[in-house]
Amino acid sequence: MEKEKRSSTGLPFLSKQLIQEAIEETERNRCDYQFINNDENQEKVHRGKAFLREVKKQIWLAGPLILVGLLTFSLHIVSLMMVGRLGEVPLSAASVATSFAYVTGFSLLLGMASALETICGQSYGAEQYHMVGIHTQRAMVLLWSISIPISIIWFNTEMILVALGQNHEIAAEAAAYARFMIPSLFAYSLLQCLIRFFQTQNIVFPMLLTSGVTTLLHILICWLLVFKAGLGSKGAALANTISYWFNCLLLAVYVKFSFSCRTTWTDTFPKASFQGIPALLRLAIPSAIMVCLEMWSFEMIVLLSGLLPNPALETSVLSICLNTTSLVWVIPEGFSGAVSTRVSNELGAGDPETASLAVYVVLSMTVSESIVVGLILILIRNTWGYAYSSEIEVVQYLAAMMPLLALTNFVDGLTCVLSGTARGCGWQKLGAYINLGSFYLVGLPVAIILAFFMHIGGKGLWLGILSAITLQAISFFVITVKTNWTQEVKPLLSARKATERVFESKIHN
């Protein structure tokens, strides 16, 4: 064996070749490390950019939707404020009629129209643009048909309210208010369908413009009909009807003449619009149940407060709580519409990663928004009651309830956007079961036990609702976290779920 060469120092002698190989090996290792490190950095930068892009998309969608919700909500508020100047009985009657209208009509139509968030959103994402218009027109036909029996119920409002134990004078006044609102049912049906038609295409600013114009006009029309025409509370109801129809007309004109709707509204009520309605019903009915079960439970809480000791105080405070919650709820509802659109569009396009990113983004934004709004509610707790009443007892009771409202707003915000995710995915049937269990098997029984058996009163009723919303949020969150988004958009050869709903109408035709 050849002896190892040594230098004059006694150490092994290294040839130039060995030194060069060592240098090259070191350089290769350094380059490999830099490549891996750069790859990881690029991946982080890519994820960060994707997150910011999604934030911008959802804010662009949610911002106008929030304002549209506020403007639409303000129509009935303006009407009640006008009627409030006529006296106690007209105001009570208008309030009862408005609540009755939401429970028996508006909530049902709103829920059924929300089915379009699934089928229109996924159709648009799958680039089946013509089906967006056909689905919308089918929903219009369906909701108009549903409005006919609802209008019969509204026509008999007095008989129903008297049977429920309502004061005869208030029932008669409320019945007149409801009858003048019957034509608004058919306008509301069209309006909710058109809103989903625009929303699922990410066309939101026309809705914001028409809602703003309608609200401004409503103030003038309501004042003229209530005070100048001498119609009283009936004038306010008629103003609601006129405003809904006016908003519908503006949106219909935009659909007719706008270039952005030419690919989605190719024809007006073709034969296909009257076909496939049974398939639509399979999604619309669970959607309606999902929405109605939640809305009805809040109304039941207010009704139950009338059975407590000192019912005038309890009902007044809980009504203010419900009104306040409804007002701040408009913000997460805008986020809910945005994530519903983003999820349905991306599922239709076969992009599960972006769909799951949309859910992560909306949850992050909702948590931030809910914390800010909750802090505001707590800060104004001692003064907010004066906006509704000058009674010190009402103001102090409401101040004690405001921390609960802040917590409710936080939890309900999460529930709201997770419900939007469910609508985007088409999980309405599952959502209906969750709402049934949360509100009617847990929430209302807990509310009754706390309020009537543990004598906590109105706080107990509200704690029952809070427990229901908490269970609802946990259920939706677990389902969303456990969701395999790839399975939601299976390969075309495996007939992926989103594509089945997109082409379902074609199968039935």
Secondary structure, 3 states (H helix, E strand, C coil): CCCCCECCCCCECCCHHHHHHHHHHHHHHHHHHHHHHHHHHHHHHHHHHHHHHHHHHHHHHHHHHHHHHHHHHHHHHHHHHHHHCCCHHHHHHHHHHHHHHHHHHHHHHHHHHCHHHHHHHHHHHCCCHHHHHHHHHHHHHHHHHHHHHHHHHHHCHHHHHHHCCCCHHHHHHHHHHHHHCHHHHHHHHHHHHHHHHHHCCCCCHHHHHHHHHHHHHHHHHHHHHHHHCCCCHHHHHHHHHHHHHHHHHHHHHHHHHCHHHCCCCCCCCCHHHHCCHHHHHHHHHHHHHHHHHHHHHHHHHHHHHCCCCCHHHHHHHHHHHHHHHHHHHHHHHHHHHHHHHHHHHHHHCCCHHHHHHHHHHHHHHHHHHHHHHHHHHHHCCCCHHHHCCCCHHHHHHHHHHHHHHHHHHHHHHHHHHHHHHHHHHCCHHHHHHHHHHHHHHHHHHHHHHHHHHCCCCHHHHHHHHHHHHHHHHHHHHHHHHHCCHHHHCCCHHHCCHHHHHHHHHHHHC
